[in-house]
Amino acid sequence: MKSRTAAVLTVLCAATALTACGDDEPAPKGQQVPVTATDTSCEVTTTLFTPGTVTFTVTNRGQRATGVYVYGREGDAFTKVIAEVADVPAGRTGDLRASLQTGTYEVACKPGRQGDGVRTKITVSDDGNLASAAAEVAYDRSVTIELTDDAMTGVDALIAEPGEKLAFKVTNKTAGARTLYVLNPDGKRVAEMKAEANGTAETVVTLGAAGDWSLKVKGDGVPSVSKRLVVR
């Protein structure tokens, strides 16, 4: 009964102020997971968790305010509201805190607080090693890059912030292997990923100091291609 009461209190906290529960002490944040919402997407950076308190930090990059919910399974569908935040205004960030037990849930972003929303399924598991591994590769947002014989698309006018984690996801549409290098403002190589012919590759890069970074692609028998990455 005690644990059930604690879970109910946590949900009530998440559904209201999302900052504290009780008069004296703030509710624990527990696992913290970035979520990026737009008018058409709801990207949860990690989808595997250990049981306990989870704080979803929601950044709304859309044009409309969005409601964010965690749903549990009720019968054959995910309709049971576990926690919610009324809305996160466009261009703002808000926290959604929930107490999750072992099982499967759905995180929903609802632009304009309408309909079923855009949903991402998450799993809460007792396998701590697996959950820790998933947390290791958490990122703030993904950057999808396509490589052709003479071009690199998907990164024009790319701007990021110091400390931001970017997941670079590369699709190589050429007949030869290509390697993408991430270089800091000093020209030092901080990451590289090799995509075989007609293959894919990906890695997560944590950006450091502000400045003009660069992305450079090289391959045998083809000219190198570079793009600027502004970190500010």
N, C-alpha and C positions, 0 to 999 in steps of 0.2 A: 504494500500500500504506500509506503514511504517513497519508493522509486517512482511509482505512478504519479504521486502528487508532485514530485519534483519535475517530472516530464511535462505535466500540465502547466506548471508555473512557467517553465521555459518557453512553452508555446505561447502563453499569454504575453510574455515579455516580447517575443518575436512579433506578435501581432499588433503591439502597441508602440512603445517608444523605441524598442530595439537597442536601448543603451544600458538599462539597468533593471534589476528585478529586486524590489525591496528598498528600504529607506537608506540602508547603510552601505552595502557592498554591491558593486557592479556584477552582473552575471558573467561567468567565465566565457571567453570567446572560443576556447578549444581550438579545433582545426580551423584554419582560415583559408578560404578558397575564393579566388577572383572569378567573377562572372561578367562577361561582356554581353550586353543586350543591345539590339538594334530593333528597327521596326519589323525585321523579318527573321531575326536569329536570336538564339539564347545559348551562348557558348560557355560551358562550365569547364574550367581548365583541368579539373581532376574529377573522375567519375567513380573512384573507389575509395572508401573511407573505413576507418575503424569506428566502432560504436562510441557514442558520446556527443558532446556539443560541437556543432559545426557552425561557423559564421561565414555566410556567403557575402562577399563584398561585391556589390553589383554596380557596375559602371554603365550608364545608359548613353550609348553613342547614337541613339535614334533621334527622330524628330518629335516624338510624342512621349509623354510620361508613360511609364510602364509599371504594371503591378507584377510582383514576383512571388511565387508560391512554391511550397514543397508539398507534394501530394503522396499519400500512402495508398496502398492497394485496398480496395473495398470491393469484395466479390471478384469479378473479372476485370475491373477497370481501376485506374488510379484517380479516385474522386474524393478521397478523404483528405481534408486540409490539415496538414501537420503544423505549418507555420506560414505566415504571409507578411509582406510589407505592402502597405496600401498603395504607394506609388513612389517611383524614383523619377524625378523630373528629367527632361532631356538635358544632357550635358552634365548631369550630377551623379554622385555616388551615394549609395545607401547600404546599410547592413541588414541582412536577414539571418536571424539566429534560430537554430532548431536543435532539439535533442533527438538523435536518431539511434534506433536499435538495429540489430542485425536484420537485413531484409533489402528489398528493392523499393525505390522511390522514383518520383519524377520531379524535376525542377522545371517550372513553367514561367516564362516571361510573357506578359499579356500587354502589348502596346494598346494604350487607351483603355486598359482593363476590360477588354472585350473578348468573348469567345473562349476557346480552350487554351489558347496561347501556343507559343512555340516551346516544345518540351524536350528535355534531355533526361535520359534514364541514368540513375546513379545506384550504386550497390554499396551496402554497408556490410563489411565482413569482419570476422574475428581473426582472419589471417593478417596479423600485424606486419609481417615482412612484405607481403604483397601490397598492402596499403601504403607502407613507407616508400616502396619503390615507385608507386604511382605518384606520390607527393613530390618525389625528387624531380620529376619531369614536368611539374606544373609550370604553366607559362601564362603571361598576361594576354597575349593575342597571337594569332598565327599570321604568317605572311606567305602567300602562295605564289611561287615563282615558276614560270615556264621558260625553258631554254630551247631556242631554235638555232639554226646554223650561224646566224649573225645577230641574234637579239636575245635580250633577257626582259621578259614582261612581268608585270605585277608589282614592281617596286618603284615606279616613277613617283617622284615627289614624296618619298617615304620619310616620315618624321616620327621620332620616338623620344622618350624621356630617359634621363640617366637612371640606371637601376632597373629599367623595364626588361622583362623577359620576353623575347620574341622567339616563336617557333617557326623556323624557316622550313617550308615544305616545297621541295624542288621536284619538278617533273621534267625529265630530259627527253625532248622529242627529236633528238638527232641520232644518227647512225653510229656515233662514237661516244666514249665515256667523256663526261664533263665534270669538272670540279669547281665548286663555289667556295670562295674564300671570303671571310668577314675580317676586315682590317680596321683597326682603331685609328684615331686622328694622327697618331705617330707612324702609321703605316705598318704597325705590328700585327701579325696574323693572330687572331683570337679564336677562330674556329674555321673548320673546313669540312665539306661534305662532298663525297664523290657519288655521282649518279651514273650508273652504267648506261649503255646505249638503250634508248627507249625505256629507261627505268626511273626509279624515284629514290629520293634520299631526304632525310630530315634531321634537324638537330635544334636544340634550344640554346639560345645565346643570351646571357645577361649583359646588358650594355653598361659600360662604365661612364667615364667622364663625358661632358658635353663637348660637341665639336662636329666636324665633318668626318664621318666614318665612310667606308666604301665597301661595296660588294663587287667582287671580281670573279669572272668565270673564265677558266682556261680549259683547253682541250687540244689533243694532238691534231695538227694539220688545219686548225681553224684559228682566226684572230681572237684575242681575248676581248671580253666585253666588261665594262665597268659601269656601275651606277652609284650615285651618292646616297648616303643614309645620314640625314641630319638628326643629331641628338641634341635636344635643348630643353 
